[in-house]
Amino acid sequence: MKTMEEYLDSLRKLKLEVYLLGKKVTDIWDHPFIRPSTMAVAKTYELAHESKYKNLMVSKSHITGKEINRFTHIHQCVGDLILKSKMNRLLGRETGCCFQRCVGFDALNAISIVTYNIDNKYRTNYYERFLKYLAYVQELDLVCDGAMTDPKGDRSLPPHRQADPDLYLHVVKVREDGIVVRGAKLHQTGAVNSHEIIVMPTMNMREEDKDYAICFALPSDTKGIIYIVGRQASDTRRMEEGLMDRGNIHYSGIECLVIFDDVFVPWERVFMFREYDFAFQLVEKFSAYHRQSYACKVGVGDVLIGATALAAEYNGVAGASHIKEKLVEMNHLNETLYCGAISCAALGFKEPSGTFMVDTLLANVHKHNITRFPYEIARLAQDVAGGLLVTMPSEMDLRSKETGPLVEKYLKAKADVPTEHRLRILRLIENLTLGSAAVGYLAESMHGAGSPQAQRIMIQRTVDMEEKKVAAKKLCGIM
């Protein structure tokens, strides 16, 4: 397994084409805008080498029997699924942001199921290809970016009827040695910090859309792949002098628009090619896994609740009954979210490939709660923190010879708490509920792994309504 330092060194060997704020970036992983997100991924390597976290962060490969980072593991039992949720909560708490490695982890597991199923129907050899690829990922302990979401263009039209065919990633040429693809993937969490890009179809496909029903993996610096880094609230604070105004002074998430400009994919890296009837199955399996992954928001919630409790202490109101009640409510909502992550894992089951799959219904219920509860937790945090959360002066004012003493004097609360400590904890709450970390905690809670309606559709499809009707009929004598 890679160490944190080895991971950081491995990134420097990549030759990515990255654009940020309209300019091409050369010092990618040292750039102050990107560096905090890279360090969040690095935490997944650091903790894997700490003995107290080994049970969560390390597993054994079912291919080689070697110890591997859990983020490259294929779930072999219900226990693996539960440990995944525990690991994600831990990392959410340790980083206070998106640590960017879940999407590739979930993609590997979903592909392990679907390639096996395609082979059974069509006598293809995708599963064998996948296992060779998986062994490579495990051996080198690689970060994989899972790329599912296409731009989609006019949502009322299927891929093949779009005015611009490139609004869904598709095959533009078939060669003897592979395929050439064109298109883009949106919302790519941690793509610039990844070694590999794993592309999947974004929706159910019909025969007319077969050129869009493709799944493959490529090195992230493959020629023709272009990365455009997305904006986040307060993101340029990372490039200012000082750290305090960032809130989270160590870590952040990052998202990209990833362009595939006539990119060549060799056949050995292709895991689905025009098997359109399996596109939805891959989407469904991946989505369920990834909705379980939102146990990470419970970990970030832990940080926000802790920060809120400290803000109350620093303001001198921790003993007030209404403050205590709000903290209880925040914890109740956060632990309810954790119940969902654990329950969908506990009811997991074995697929024909041998991979263990989460309970689809409960995974969708869990993610649907994620679209709601973090917003209420954030509202309560802002309530307890007070108005200074959004009106306090900057760190530059605190450090200024002219204004610093004034800020120190008039923003003091409890006599035994340094003013700077009070401001730091308020900046962290701001970061988590309004700033760049709010992308990972709130907006990502809403739209990551599918919008709320996507979960409602899956709940409708998965719930056995006839079973419920029969139960009601039996009890009232209809049958």
TIKOL-789019 format. One record per residue (C-alpha): residue number from 1; residue in one letter; x, y, z. Coordinates in nm, 2 decimals. Layout:
! TIKOL-789019
> n;res;X;Y;Z
> NUM;A;X;Y;Z
...
//
This chain:
! TIKOL-789019
> n;res;X;Y;Z
> 1;M;0.00;0.00;0.00
> 2;K;0.12;0.35;-0.08
> 3;T;0.21;0.59;0.20
> 4;M;0.08;0.94;0.20
> 5;E;0.42;1.07;0.07
> 6;E;0.43;0.80;-0.21
> 7;Y;0.08;0.91;-0.31
> 8;L;0.18;1.27;-0.34
> 9;D;0.49;1.18;-0.53
> 10;S;0.29;0.96;-0.77
> 11;L;0.07;1.26;-0.87
> 12;R;0.38;1.46;-0.98
> 13;K;0.45;1.19;-1.24
> 14;L;0.11;1.26;-1.41
> 15;K;0.08;1.50;-1.70
> 16;L;-0.27;1.63;-1.67
> 17;E;-0.41;1.92;-1.87
> 18;V;-0.58;2.13;-1.61
> 19;Y;-0.75;2.47;-1.63
> 20;L;-0.84;2.69;-1.34
> 21;L;-1.00;3.03;-1.34
> 22;G;-0.94;3.05;-1.72
> 23;K;-0.57;2.97;-1.71
> 24;K;-0.38;2.65;-1.76
> 25;V;-0.22;2.52;-1.44
> 26;T;0.13;2.39;-1.43
> 27;D;0.20;2.35;-1.06
> 28;I;-0.12;2.15;-1.02
> 29;W;-0.07;1.98;-0.68
> 30;D;0.12;2.27;-0.52
> 31;H;-0.14;2.53;-0.63
> 32;P;-0.31;2.68;-0.32
> 33;F;-0.65;2.63;-0.48
> 34;I;-0.60;2.26;-0.54
> 35;R;-0.35;2.15;-0.26
> 36;P;-0.61;2.13;0.02
> 37;S;-0.82;1.88;-0.18
> 38;T;-0.51;1.67;-0.26
> 39;M;-0.43;1.65;0.11
> 40;A;-0.79;1.53;0.18
> 41;V;-0.72;1.23;-0.05
> 42;A;-0.38;1.18;0.10
> 43;K;-0.56;1.13;0.44
> 44;T;-0.69;0.80;0.30
> 45;Y;-0.33;0.68;0.26
> 46;E;-0.21;0.82;0.59
> 47;L;-0.48;0.65;0.81
> 48;A;-0.42;0.32;0.63
> 49;H;-0.08;0.31;0.79
> 50;E;-0.20;0.39;1.14
> 51;S;-0.25;0.07;1.35
> 52;K;-0.56;0.19;1.53
> 53;Y;-0.74;0.24;1.20
> 54;K;-0.61;-0.08;1.02
> 55;N;-0.94;-0.27;1.07
> 56;L;-1.13;0.01;0.89
> 57;M;-0.88;0.12;0.63
> 58;V;-0.72;-0.21;0.53
> 59;S;-0.85;-0.53;0.38
> 60;K;-0.72;-0.84;0.19
> 61;S;-0.75;-0.88;-0.18
> 62;H;-0.98;-1.16;-0.28
> 63;I;-0.76;-1.20;-0.59
> 64;T;-0.41;-1.20;-0.44
> 65;G;-0.46;-1.23;-0.06
> 66;K;-0.24;-0.93;-0.01
> 67;E;-0.33;-0.64;0.22
> 68;I;-0.47;-0.35;0.03
> 69;N;-0.63;-0.02;0.10
> 70;R;-1.00;-0.07;0.15
> 71;F;-1.07;0.18;-0.12
> 72;T;-0.95;-0.07;-0.38
> 73;H;-1.14;-0.37;-0.23
> 74;I;-1.43;-0.57;-0.36
> 75;H;-1.68;-0.64;-0.08
> 76;Q;-1.67;-1.01;0.01
> 77;C;-1.92;-1.01;0.30
> 78;V;-2.17;-0.80;0.49
> 79;G;-1.89;-0.70;0.73
> 80;D;-1.71;-0.53;0.45
> 81;L;-2.01;-0.32;0.37
> 82;I;-2.05;-0.22;0.74
> 83;L;-1.68;-0.13;0.76
> 84;K;-1.71;0.08;0.45
> 85;S;-1.97;0.30;0.63
> 86;K;-1.76;0.32;0.94
> 87;M;-1.45;0.42;0.74
> 88;N;-1.64;0.69;0.55
> 89;R;-1.77;0.84;0.88
> 90;L;-1.42;0.84;1.02
> 91;L;-1.27;1.01;0.71
> 92;G;-1.55;1.27;0.70
> 93;R;-1.48;1.35;1.06
> 94;E;-1.10;1.36;1.00
> 95;T;-1.11;1.58;0.70
> 96;G;-1.43;1.78;0.74
> 97;C;-1.49;1.77;0.36
> 98;C;-1.52;1.53;0.07
> 99;F;-1.21;1.30;0.06
> 100;Q;-1.29;1.21;-0.30
> 101;R;-1.21;0.84;-0.31
> 102;C;-1.56;0.69;-0.27
> 103;V;-1.68;0.73;-0.63
> 104;G;-1.41;0.51;-0.77
> 105;F;-1.45;0.26;-0.49
> 106;D;-1.82;0.23;-0.57
> 107;A;-1.75;0.21;-0.94
> 108;L;-1.51;-0.09;-0.90
> 109;N;-1.77;-0.28;-0.70
> 110;A;-2.06;-0.21;-0.93
> 111;I;-1.85;-0.31;-1.24
> 112;S;-1.74;-0.63;-1.07
> 113;I;-2.11;-0.73;-1.06
> 114;V;-2.23;-0.61;-1.40
> 115;T;-1.93;-0.74;-1.61
> 116;Y;-1.99;-1.08;-1.47
> 117;N;-2.36;-1.06;-1.56
> 118;I;-2.29;-0.94;-1.91
> 119;D;-2.05;-1.23;-1.97
> 120;N;-2.32;-1.47;-1.86
> 121;K;-2.56;-1.34;-2.12
> 122;Y;-2.33;-1.26;-2.41
> 123;R;-2.03;-1.49;-2.35
> 124;T;-1.80;-1.18;-2.35
> 125;N;-1.48;-1.16;-2.14
> 126;Y;-1.54;-0.83;-1.96
> 127;Y;-1.51;-0.98;-1.61
> 128;E;-1.17;-1.13;-1.69
> 129;R;-1.06;-0.79;-1.82
> 130;F;-1.20;-0.62;-1.51
> 131;L;-1.02;-0.86;-1.27
> 132;K;-0.68;-0.79;-1.44
> 133;Y;-0.75;-0.42;-1.42
> 134;L;-0.86;-0.45;-1.05
> 135;A;-0.53;-0.64;-0.97
> 136;Y;-0.34;-0.35;-1.12
> 137;V;-0.53;-0.09;-0.92
> 138;Q;-0.48;-0.29;-0.60
> 139;E;-0.11;-0.35;-0.66
> 140;L;-0.04;0.02;-0.71
> 141;D;-0.30;0.14;-0.46
> 142;L;-0.45;0.39;-0.71
> 143;V;-0.71;0.66;-0.67
> 144;C;-0.99;0.60;-0.92
> 145;D;-1.24;0.87;-1.03
> 146;G;-1.58;0.73;-1.11
> 147;A;-1.73;0.93;-1.40
> 148;M;-2.10;0.88;-1.45
> 149;T;-2.28;1.21;-1.50
> 150;D;-2.30;1.34;-1.86
> 151;P;-2.40;1.70;-1.94
> 152;K;-2.73;1.56;-2.07
> 153;G;-2.83;1.86;-2.28
> 154;D;-3.21;1.87;-2.34
> 155;R;-3.34;1.64;-2.06
> 156;S;-3.66;1.57;-2.25
> 157;L;-3.46;1.39;-2.53
> 158;P;-3.26;1.06;-2.52
> 159;P;-2.89;1.06;-2.61
> 160;H;-2.93;0.97;-2.97
> 161;R;-3.18;1.26;-3.03
> 162;Q;-2.97;1.54;-2.88
> 163;A;-2.89;1.83;-3.12
> 164;D;-2.53;1.79;-3.01
> 165;P;-2.44;1.42;-2.98
> 166;D;-2.14;1.50;-2.76
> 167;L;-2.37;1.60;-2.47
> 168;Y;-2.36;1.23;-2.38
> 169;L;-2.02;1.06;-2.39
> 170;H;-2.02;0.82;-2.68
> 171;V;-1.81;0.61;-2.93
> 172;V;-1.71;0.80;-3.24
> 173;K;-1.48;0.54;-3.39
> 174;V;-1.42;0.16;-3.36
> 175;R;-1.07;0.04;-3.43
> 176;E;-0.91;-0.30;-3.43
> 177;D;-0.72;-0.21;-3.12
> 178;G;-0.99;-0.02;-2.93
> 179;I;-1.25;0.26;-2.95
> 180;V;-1.24;0.64;-2.97
> 181;V;-1.48;0.83;-2.75
> 182;R;-1.60;1.19;-2.73
> 183;G;-1.80;1.38;-2.47
> 184;A;-1.77;1.50;-2.11
> 185;K;-1.85;1.41;-1.75
> 186;L;-1.97;1.67;-1.50
> 187;H;-1.93;1.71;-1.12
> 188;Q;-1.61;1.49;-1.11
> 189;T;-1.51;1.48;-0.75
> 190;G;-1.14;1.47;-0.70
> 191;A;-1.06;1.40;-1.07
> 192;V;-0.74;1.60;-1.07
> 193;N;-0.62;1.40;-0.77
> 194;S;-0.69;1.06;-0.93
> 195;H;-0.46;0.82;-1.12
> 196;E;-0.75;0.66;-1.31
> 197;I;-1.08;0.77;-1.47
> 198;I;-1.35;0.50;-1.48
> 199;V;-1.63;0.60;-1.72
> 200;M;-1.98;0.46;-1.69
> 201;P;-2.31;0.52;-1.87
> 202;T;-2.53;0.78;-1.70
> 203;M;-2.88;0.64;-1.75
> 204;N;-3.10;0.36;-1.89
> 205;M;-3.03;0.31;-2.26
> 206;R;-3.23;0.19;-2.56
> 207;E;-3.09;0.02;-2.87
> 208;E;-3.08;0.36;-3.05
> 209;D;-2.84;0.47;-2.77
> 210;K;-2.60;0.18;-2.79
> 211;D;-2.30;0.40;-2.88
> 212;Y;-2.35;0.57;-2.54
> 213;A;-2.37;0.24;-2.35
> 214;I;-2.00;0.22;-2.27
> 215;C;-1.78;0.16;-1.96
> 216;F;-1.40;0.18;-1.96
> 217;A;-1.10;0.29;-1.75
> 218;L;-0.81;0.51;-1.85
> 219;P;-0.50;0.67;-1.69
> 220;S;-0.60;1.02;-1.58
> 221;D;-0.33;1.18;-1.80
> 222;T;-0.44;1.00;-2.12
> 223;K;-0.41;1.23;-2.42
> 224;G;-0.73;1.42;-2.50
> 225;I;-0.86;1.43;-2.14
> 226;I;-0.90;1.79;-2.02
> 227;Y;-0.99;1.91;-1.67
> 228;I;-1.17;2.23;-1.59
> 229;V;-1.18;2.30;-1.22
> 230;G;-1.52;2.42;-1.08
> 231;R;-1.58;2.72;-0.86
> 232;Q;-1.70;2.70;-0.50
> 233;A;-1.82;2.97;-0.25
> 234;S;-1.53;3.15;-0.09
> 235;D;-1.28;2.93;-0.28
> 236;T;-1.02;3.21;-0.35
> 237;R;-0.97;3.24;0.03
> 238;R;-0.73;2.95;-0.02
> 239;M;-0.51;3.19;-0.22
> 240;E;-0.51;3.47;0.04
> 241;E;-0.24;3.53;0.30
> 242;G;-0.32;3.35;0.63
> 243;L;-0.53;3.05;0.70
> 244;M;-0.80;3.14;0.95
> 245;D;-1.06;3.27;0.70
> 246;R;-1.06;2.93;0.52
> 247;G;-1.24;2.78;0.82
> 248;N;-1.10;2.44;0.75
> 249;I;-0.73;2.52;0.73
> 250;H;-0.61;2.18;0.62
> 251;Y;-0.86;2.02;0.37
> 252;S;-1.12;2.08;0.10
> 253;G;-1.30;1.90;-0.18
> 254;I;-1.27;1.98;-0.55
> 255;E;-1.49;1.92;-0.86
> 256;C;-1.41;1.92;-1.23
> 257;L;-1.57;1.93;-1.57
> 258;V;-1.38;1.65;-1.75
> 259;I;-1.37;1.67;-2.13
> 260;F;-1.29;1.36;-2.35
> 261;D;-1.17;1.51;-2.68
> 262;D;-1.15;1.20;-2.92
> 263;V;-0.98;0.99;-2.66
> 264;F;-0.85;0.64;-2.75
> 265;V;-0.94;0.34;-2.53
> 266;P;-0.77;0.01;-2.58
> 267;W;-1.00;-0.30;-2.58
> 268;E;-0.84;-0.44;-2.26
> 269;R;-0.97;-0.13;-2.08
> 270;V;-1.33;-0.16;-2.21
> 271;F;-1.58;-0.33;-1.97
> 272;M;-1.90;-0.26;-2.16
> 273;F;-1.94;-0.19;-2.53
> 274;R;-2.29;-0.13;-2.67
> 275;E;-2.46;-0.38;-2.42
> 276;Y;-2.73;-0.11;-2.38
> 277;D;-2.96;-0.35;-2.19
> 278;F;-2.71;-0.36;-1.90
> 279;A;-2.66;0.02;-1.88
> 280;F;-2.94;0.07;-1.62
> 281;Q;-2.82;-0.22;-1.41
> 282;L;-2.48;-0.06;-1.38
> 283;V;-2.63;0.28;-1.30
> 284;E;-2.86;0.11;-1.04
> 285;K;-2.58;-0.09;-0.87
> 286;F;-2.34;0.20;-0.87
> 287;S;-2.60;0.44;-0.74
> 288;A;-2.70;0.22;-0.45
> 289;Y;-2.34;0.17;-0.35
> 290;H;-2.27;0.54;-0.38
> 291;R;-2.58;0.64;-0.18
> 292;Q;-2.45;0.42;0.10
> 293;S;-2.12;0.61;0.08
> 294;Y;-2.29;0.92;0.22
> 295;A;-2.20;0.80;0.57
> 296;C;-1.92;1.05;0.50
> 297;K;-2.18;1.33;0.57
> 298;V;-2.23;1.19;0.92
> 299;G;-1.86;1.24;0.98
> 300;V;-1.87;1.60;0.85
> 301;G;-2.18;1.64;1.07
> 302;D;-1.98;1.53;1.37
> 303;V;-1.74;1.82;1.30
> 304;L;-2.02;2.07;1.26
> 305;I;-2.19;1.96;1.58
> 306;G;-1.86;1.98;1.77
> 307;A;-1.80;2.33;1.62
> 308;T;-2.15;2.44;1.72
> 309;A;-2.10;2.31;2.08
> 310;L;-1.77;2.50;2.10
> 311;A;-1.93;2.82;1.96
> 312;A;-2.20;2.80;2.23
> 313;E;-1.93;2.75;2.50
> 314;Y;-1.72;3.04;2.37
> 315;N;-2.03;3.26;2.36
> 316;G;-2.11;3.17;2.72
> 317;V;-2.45;3.01;2.64
> 318;A;-2.37;2.64;2.66
> 319;G;-2.59;2.60;2.97
> 320;A;-2.90;2.75;2.81
> 321;S;-3.18;2.49;2.78
> 322;H;-3.27;2.58;2.42
> 323;I;-2.90;2.54;2.32
> 324;K;-2.88;2.20;2.47
> 325;E;-3.20;2.10;2.30
> 326;K;-3.07;2.22;1.96
> 327;L;-2.75;2.02;2.01
> 328;V;-2.96;1.71;2.09
> 329;E;-3.16;1.76;1.78
> 330;M;-2.85;1.79;1.57
> 331;N;-2.71;1.47;1.71
> 332;H;-3.04;1.29;1.67
> 333;L;-3.05;1.38;1.30
> 334;N;-2.69;1.29;1.24
> 335;E;-2.72;0.95;1.41
> 336;T;-3.04;0.88;1.22
> 337;L;-2.84;0.93;0.90
> 338;Y;-2.58;0.68;1.03
> 339;C;-2.86;0.43;1.10
> 340;G;-2.94;0.44;0.73
> 341;A;-2.58;0.37;0.62
> 342;I;-2.54;0.08;0.85
> 343;S;-2.88;-0.07;0.79
> 344;C;-2.84;-0.09;0.41
> 345;A;-2.50;-0.26;0.47
> 346;A;-2.63;-0.50;0.73
> 347;L;-2.90;-0.62;0.49
> 348;G;-2.65;-0.67;0.21
> 349;F;-2.65;-0.98;-0.01
> 350;K;-2.42;-1.18;-0.24
> 351;E;-2.44;-1.13;-0.61
> 352;P;-2.36;-1.41;-0.86
> 353;S;-2.01;-1.26;-0.91
> 354;G;-1.94;-1.31;-0.54
> 355;T;-1.95;-0.93;-0.47
> 356;F;-2.17;-0.83;-0.18
> 357;M;-2.43;-0.56;-0.26
> 358;V;-2.61;-0.33;-0.03
> 359;D;-2.99;-0.33;0.02
> 360;T;-3.11;-0.10;-0.26
> 361;L;-3.42;0.02;-0.09
> 362;L;-3.25;0.12;0.23
> 363;A;-2.95;0.27;0.05
> 364;N;-3.20;0.50;-0.13
> 365;V;-3.39;0.58;0.18
> 366;H;-3.05;0.67;0.35
> 367;K;-2.95;0.90;0.07
> 368;H;-3.29;1.06;0.06
> 369;N;-3.26;1.15;0.43
> 370;I;-2.91;1.29;0.34
> 371;T;-3.09;1.54;0.11
> 372;R;-3.27;1.68;0.41
> 373;F;-3.12;1.64;0.75
> 374;P;-2.78;1.81;0.68
> 375;Y;-2.97;2.13;0.59
> 376;E;-3.15;2.13;0.92
> 377;I;-2.83;2.05;1.11
> 378;A;-2.66;2.34;0.93
> 379;R;-2.96;2.57;1.01
> 380;L;-2.93;2.49;1.38
> 381;A;-2.55;2.55;1.37
> 382;Q;-2.61;2.89;1.22
> 383;D;-2.88;2.96;1.48
> 384;V;-2.65;2.87;1.77
> 385;A;-2.34;3.04;1.62
> 386;G;-2.51;3.38;1.60
> 387;G;-2.49;3.67;1.35
> 388;L;-2.12;3.72;1.39
> 389;L;-2.08;3.41;1.17
> 390;V;-2.14;3.63;0.86
> 391;T;-2.03;3.98;0.98
> 392;M;-1.69;3.92;1.15
> 393;P;-1.38;4.10;1.02
> 394;S;-1.11;3.91;0.83
> 395;E;-0.79;3.76;0.96
> 396;M;-0.61;4.05;0.80
> 397;D;-0.80;4.28;1.03
> 398;L;-0.72;4.06;1.33
> 399;R;-0.35;4.07;1.24
> 400;S;-0.34;4.45;1.16
> 401;K;-0.15;4.68;1.40
> 402;E;-0.43;4.94;1.36
> 403;T;-0.74;4.72;1.38
> 404;G;-0.62;4.41;1.55
> 405;P;-0.65;4.54;1.91
> 406;L;-1.00;4.67;1.84
> 407;V;-1.11;4.33;1.70
> 408;E;-0.95;4.16;2.00
> 409;K;-1.13;4.39;2.24
> 410;Y;-1.48;4.41;2.09
> 411;L;-1.52;4.05;1.96
> 412;K;-1.42;3.90;2.30
> 413;A;-1.69;3.68;2.46
> 414;K;-1.59;3.46;2.76
> 415;A;-1.29;3.60;2.94
> 416;D;-1.10;3.28;2.94
> 417;V;-1.14;3.21;2.56
> 418;P;-0.90;3.39;2.32
> 419;T;-1.09;3.60;2.07
> 420;E;-0.90;3.42;1.79
> 421;H;-1.04;3.09;1.90
> 422;R;-1.39;3.22;1.89
> 423;L;-1.33;3.36;1.54
> 424;R;-1.17;3.04;1.42
> 425;I;-1.46;2.82;1.52
> 426;L;-1.71;3.06;1.36
> 427;R;-1.51;3.05;1.04
> 428;L;-1.52;2.67;1.04
> 429;I;-1.90;2.68;1.08
> 430;E;-1.92;2.94;0.80
> 431;N;-1.70;2.71;0.58
> 432;L;-1.92;2.41;0.65
> 433;T;-2.26;2.58;0.60
> 434;L;-2.19;2.86;0.35
> 435;G;-1.84;2.83;0.22
> 436;S;-1.64;2.59;0.00
> 437;A;-1.70;2.29;0.24
> 438;A;-2.08;2.35;0.21
> 439;V;-2.04;2.21;-0.15
> 440;G;-1.94;1.88;0.00
> 441;Y;-2.18;1.89;0.30
> 442;L;-2.49;2.06;0.16
> 443;A;-2.51;2.08;-0.22
> 444;E;-2.34;1.74;-0.25
> 445;S;-2.59;1.60;0.00
> 446;M;-2.87;1.73;-0.23
> 447;H;-2.74;1.63;-0.57
> 448;G;-2.45;1.39;-0.52
> 449;A;-2.53;1.03;-0.62
> 450;G;-2.85;1.16;-0.78
> 451;S;-3.10;1.42;-0.69
> 452;P;-3.38;1.36;-0.44
> 453;Q;-3.62;1.26;-0.72
> 454;A;-3.38;0.99;-0.83
> 455;Q;-3.40;0.83;-0.49
> 456;R;-3.78;0.86;-0.48
> 457;I;-3.80;0.68;-0.81
> 458;M;-3.59;0.40;-0.68
> 459;I;-3.79;0.38;-0.36
> 460;Q;-4.11;0.36;-0.57
> 461;R;-3.96;0.08;-0.79
> 462;T;-3.81;-0.12;-0.50
> 463;V;-4.09;-0.11;-0.23
> 464;D;-4.32;-0.42;-0.26
> 465;M;-4.66;-0.25;-0.24
> 466;E;-4.85;-0.57;-0.32
> 467;E;-4.70;-0.73;-0.01
> 468;K;-4.82;-0.44;0.20
> 469;K;-5.17;-0.46;0.05
> 470;V;-5.19;-0.83;0.12
> 471;A;-5.09;-0.77;0.49
> 472;A;-5.37;-0.51;0.52
> 473;K;-5.63;-0.74;0.35
> 474;K;-5.54;-1.03;0.59
> 475;L;-5.59;-0.82;0.90
> 476;C;-5.93;-0.68;0.80
> 477;G;-6.08;-1.00;0.66
> 478;I;-6.07;-0.93;0.29
> 479;M;-5.86;-1.24;0.24
//
